[in-house]
C-alpha cells in the first residue's frame, strides 16, 4: 500500500508542478480528440439525419452496417489507415504517418459511427409530426430538418460527447498512427502505456487522474446543459 500512496503523492506533485511532459501529452490528447469529434460530427449528424428521414433501397442494410461499425476494432482502423498513408501506400507521398493528422483521421473514423447512430436514434425517437407540420406552415425542407435537429439537440449533444469519450481514451489508433513520439504525437493514453511499462507508475497515474478529470468535466457539462 505504501507504493500506491507514494505514487499517488508523486503524481499529484507532477500535476501541481505543471510538468511539461505531462501537460504536453494532455494538450496533444485534447487537440486530436476535439478535432476528430468536430470532423466526425460534421459528417455523422447529416448521415444520421439522412438515414432517419430518407427512403432508399438497402436502407436496412446500411443501418446494420452502421451498427456493426459501432464495434469496429481500433487495431483494424489503425492497420487500414497505416496501409493507406505509409510510404508504400497510395497516400504515402503526403507524409502523414506518425503525425497528429494521422491520429485525427483514425479517431474520426472511430467516432463517426457512434455519432451517426446516436443521431439516428434521437431523430427516430422524435415526434414524427415535426417536419410535416413545419412544411405545412411554410417552412422549406432545409428549415424543417433544422427544426427537427433543434428538437433533438440534447440527443445530438449526447452523441457528440459519446464520440469524444470514445476517442479521448483511445490507445491503439494513437499508438499505430502517431508512433508515440515524445513532444509531438504522444497522447495521455500512449504515455500511460509507455511509462507504466517502464516502471514509471507515478507518471502514468498523474496522466490517468487528468484523463478521468477530463471525462468528469465533459459529463458535468452535459448534465448542466440538459438541466437548463
Phi, psi and omega per residue, in radians:
X1 nan -0.540 3.115
X2 -1.051 -0.643 3.125
X3 -1.075 -0.745 -3.139
X4 -1.144 -0.813 -3.119
X5 -1.141 -0.725 3.120
X6 -1.113 -0.723 3.125
X7 -1.136 -0.671 3.131
X8 -1.137 -0.748 3.116
X9 -1.099 -0.737 3.133
X10 -1.132 -0.697 -3.137
X11 -1.138 -0.695 3.098
X12 -1.116 -0.663 3.104
X13 -1.110 -0.707 3.116
X14 -1.108 -0.683 -3.133
X15 -1.205 -0.822 -3.081
X16 -1.240 -0.482 -3.137
X17 -1.447 0.046 3.136
X18 0.964 0.870 3.132
X19 -0.978 2.256 -3.039
X20 -1.062 -0.788 -3.085
X21 -1.172 -0.659 3.110
X22 -1.090 -0.881 -3.034
X23 -1.322 -0.400 3.026
X24 -1.203 -0.695 3.089
X25 -1.126 -0.688 3.108
X26 -1.111 -0.813 -3.118
X27 -1.087 -0.769 3.122
X28 -1.076 -0.758 3.123
X29 -1.053 -0.788 -3.111
X30 -1.153 -0.714 -3.117
X31 -1.104 -0.910 -3.081
X32 -1.185 -0.575 -3.137
X33 -1.231 -0.823 -3.131
X34 -1.110 -0.779 -3.126
X35 -1.108 -0.735 -3.135
X36 -1.156 -0.646 3.114
X37 -1.216 -0.635 3.084
X38 -1.070 -0.837 -3.139
X39 -1.161 -0.720 -3.141
X40 -1.147 -0.634 3.111
X41 -1.201 -0.702 3.132
X42 -1.071 -0.516 3.106
X43 -1.657 -0.743 -2.982
X44 -1.243 -0.657 -3.129
X45 -1.148 -0.841 3.054
X46 -1.089 -0.683 3.108
X47 -1.070 -0.762 3.120
X48 -1.090 -0.709 3.103
X49 -1.099 -0.781 -3.141
X50 -1.088 -0.780 -3.140
X51 -1.123 -0.529 -3.091
X52 -1.372 -0.678 -2.980
X53 -1.881 -0.398 -3.072
X54 -1.467 2.679 3.044
X55 -2.060 2.108 -3.110
X56 -2.653 2.780 3.137
X57 -1.063 2.538 3.080
X58 1.108 0.487 3.105
X59 -1.112 -0.715 3.129
X60 -1.076 -0.683 3.117
X61 -1.141 -0.661 3.112
X62 -1.109 -0.678 3.129
X63 -1.207 -0.667 3.076
X64 -1.096 -0.750 3.108
X65 -1.091 -0.681 3.111
X66 -1.113 -0.766 3.108
X67 -1.104 -0.627 3.110
X68 -1.152 -0.681 -3.128
X69 -1.201 -0.301 3.074
X70 -1.070 -0.517 -3.130
X71 -1.819 0.456 -3.102
X72 -1.093 2.131 3.140
X73 -1.126 2.351 -3.087
X74 -1.142 -0.602 -3.129
X75 -1.181 -0.538 3.095
X76 -1.186 -0.756 3.078
X77 -1.043 -0.821 3.123
X78 -1.063 -0.711 -3.125
X79 -1.134 -0.807 -3.119
X80 -1.133 -0.839 -3.141
X81 -1.114 -0.675 3.114
X82 -1.078 -0.714 3.109
X83 -1.126 -0.570 -3.118
X84 -1.327 -0.647 -3.013
X85 -1.866 0.017 3.067
X86 -1.218 2.964 -3.073
X87 -1.054 -0.547 3.129
X88 -1.488 -0.166 -3.078
X89 -1.433 2.959 -3.117
X90 -1.131 -0.417 3.134
X91 -1.897 0.320 -3.074
X92 -1.101 -0.507 -3.100
X93 -1.184 -0.266 3.117
X94 -1.350 -0.303 3.108
X95 1.130 0.701 -3.076
X96 -1.543 -0.378 -3.071
X97 -1.090 2.462 -3.101
X98 1.063 0.806 3.084
X99 -2.414 2.795 3.086
X100 -1.035 -0.556 3.129
X101 -1.092 -0.706 3.117
X102 -1.084 -0.714 3.110
X103 -1.115 -0.740 -3.138
X104 -1.077 -0.715 3.120
X105 -1.067 -0.840 -3.133
X106 -1.107 -0.754 -3.132
X107 -1.201 -0.584 3.076
X108 -1.066 -0.736 3.124
X109 -1.128 -0.622 3.120
X110 -1.236 -0.684 -3.089
X111 -1.390 -0.442 -3.033
X112 -1.005 -0.892 -3.124
X113 -1.139 -0.537 3.126
X114 -1.163 -0.852 -3.125
X115 -1.154 -0.696 3.121
X116 -1.101 -0.784 -3.088
X117 -1.187 -0.740 3.115
X118 -1.127 -0.685 3.101
X119 -1.112 -0.775 3.099
X120 -1.017 -0.803 -3.135
X121 -1.131 -0.700 3.140
X122 -1.111 -0.754 -3.112
X123 -1.213 -0.674 3.113
X124 -1.120 -0.523 3.137
X125 -1.457 -0.106 -3.133
X126 -1.390 2.884 3.097
X127 -1.131 2.158 -3.102
X128 -1.204 -0.120 -3.118
X129 -1.581 -0.063 -3.052
X130 -1.085 -0.945 -3.086
X131 -1.157 -0.845 3.113
X132 -1.043 -0.679 3.138
X133 -1.141 -0.749 3.137
X134 -1.105 -0.704 -3.135
X135 -1.235 -0.574 3.082
X136 -1.130 -0.605 -3.134
X137 -1.428 0.051 3.036
X138 1.843 0.018 3.131
X139 -1.306 2.567 3.068
X140 -1.343 3.059 -3.121
X141 -1.091 -0.754 -3.134
X142 -1.103 -0.768 3.124
X143 -1.121 -0.673 -3.128
X144 -1.117 -0.780 3.133
X145 -1.236 -0.533 3.053
X146 -1.127 -0.692 3.086
X147 -1.139 -0.673 3.110
X148 -1.087 -0.790 3.123
X149 -1.130 -0.604 3.107
X150 -1.135 -0.649 3.138
X151 -1.166 -0.521 -3.097
X152 -1.883 0.444 -3.040
X153 -1.060 -0.575 -3.136
X154 -1.210 -0.653 3.064
X155 -1.134 -0.677 3.117
X156 -1.203 -0.676 3.071
X157 -1.070 -0.722 3.077
X158 -1.094 -0.631 3.107
X159 -1.108 -0.767 -3.137
X160 -1.128 -0.749 -3.129
X161 -1.204 -0.623 3.062
X162 -1.114 -0.687 3.074
X163 -1.116 -0.706 3.102
X164 -1.117 -0.742 3.106
X165 -1.088 -0.550 3.122
X166 -1.194 -0.685 -3.005
X167 -1.608 -0.475 -3.080
X168 -1.154 -0.486 -3.138
X169 -1.782 0.261 -3.075
X170 -1.340 2.379 -3.134
X171 -1.983 -0.879 -2.998
X172 -1.002 -0.911 -3.125
X173 -1.122 -0.766 -3.136
X174 -1.081 -0.638 -3.133
X175 -1.281 -0.788 -3.064
X176 -1.255 -0.711 -3.056
X177 -1.641 -0.435 -3.133
X178 -1.675 -0.474 3.116
X179 1.394 -0.003 3.107
X180 0.960 0.806 -3.112
X181 -1.435 2.170 -3.081
X182 -1.059 2.275 3.114
X183 1.328 0.113 -3.105
X184 -2.384 -1.035 -3.108
X185 -2.141 0.167 -3.124
X186 -1.346 2.083 3.114
X187 -1.759 3.091 3.141
X188 -1.068 -0.786 -3.066
X189 -1.208 -0.737 3.136
X190 -1.212 -0.603 3.089
X191 -1.168 -0.690 3.099
X192 -1.066 -0.818 3.140
X193 -1.065 -0.761 -3.103
X194 -1.202 -0.887 -3.050
X195 -1.166 -0.631 3.101
X196 -1.151 -0.678 3.106
X197 -1.163 -0.423 3.104
X198 -1.527 -0.077 -3.122
X199 1.595 0.077 3.122
X200 -1.526 1.220 -3.048
X201 -1.131 -0.671 -3.097
X202 -1.133 -0.693 3.122
X203 -1.114 -0.803 3.105
X204 -1.105 -0.654 3.125
X205 -1.147 -0.663 3.111
X206 -1.061 -0.780 3.120
X207 -1.185 -0.622 3.100
X208 -1.115 -0.688 3.102
X209 -1.108 -0.764 3.134
X210 -1.143 -0.694 3.129
X211 -1.070 -0.758 3.105
X212 -1.166 -0.620 3.119
X213 -1.137 -0.693 3.105
X214 -1.098 -0.785 3.118
X215 -1.066 -0.698 3.134
X216 -1.123 -0.778 -3.130
X217 -1.088 -0.750 -3.140
X218 -1.088 -0.760 -3.133
X219 -1.225 -0.612 3.055
X220 -1.125 -0.677 3.109
X221 -1.064 -0.806 3.118
X222 -1.056 -0.749 -3.114
X223 -1.118 -0.733 3.141
X224 -1.139 -0.772 -3.135
X225 -1.114 -0.722 3.139
X226 -1.130 -0.662 3.122
X227 -1.152 -0.674 3.141
X228 -1.205 nan nan
